Amino acid sequence: LFRFVKILSLSLNDDPQSINTDVDSAGKGWSVFEVARYQIELAVYSPELCQKVLPSKVALAAIMNAMDSKIVRTKRTIIPSHIRQSFLKHVKCLGGGFSQLN
């Protein structure tokens, strides 16, 4: 999880559009981390999930779900789609079965 959060943080810091937003990039990364961590904590209670899915895939799924979370009272996601694409591009470079991500 921390490796994915670090990649997301780097993607946010590389984005010139993140500078003038109402929520700073560190806040976005932290928010995604908190939501993803909560989802992973819930996943631990699913024996089937823990036995059949690699922990790294559970962590990535949690990060992806968290990035798609909506900001309260808006229709915007926490992480803009262009940052999500940059994040996926960086994760694909890690290899380990992540090269097939879209």
C-alpha positions, 0 to 999 in steps of 0.5 A: 500500500505504501509503495502505491501511495508514494507513486500517487504522491509523486504523480500529484507533485508532478501535476501543475494543475494540482497547485491551484486547487481547493485541496492541496496535493498532500491532502488528496494523497492522505485522503486516498491513503485513509480510504484505501487503508480502511478498505484493506482493513475490511478485506482482512475479514474476507477469508476467500479474498485473503486466500485467493488474491495477492495482497499487492492486488488488494492494495492496488484495488483499494487505492483505485477505489479510493481515487474514485471516491467523490468529494463531499457535496460535489461530483468530482473525484478526489483524484482527477482522471489525468492523475489516475492515468499517470499513476497507472502508467507508473504502476505498470512500470513496476512489472509483477503482473501490473503491466496489463492495467488499463 
